[in-house]
Amino acid sequence: MNQDPVAVLAVPEHVERDVYMVNVNQFSGCVFVKALDFFRSQGGFTQDWGKNWIPIVATGIEDARERGCALPGAKPYEKQAKP
């Protein structure tokens, strides 16, 4: 049974969410996540290294990583390194 990935990752409206910046490593498929404020403070919007990062709305860092796993080239969430 195929489920719509957007429906699977849907978050109820009453749950607090934040913006995280996500990058998929093109070689390893690993998903990297930074909180928006941290990304901004490191110069992610002005430095070359920040060009391939995309914003994702999520309930936390791990939720952002899981959502990032739906991006092209990403390994499945179950195969990502966890803290």
Order of alpha helices (4+ residues) and beta strands (2+ residues): alpha-beta-beta-alpha-beta-alpha
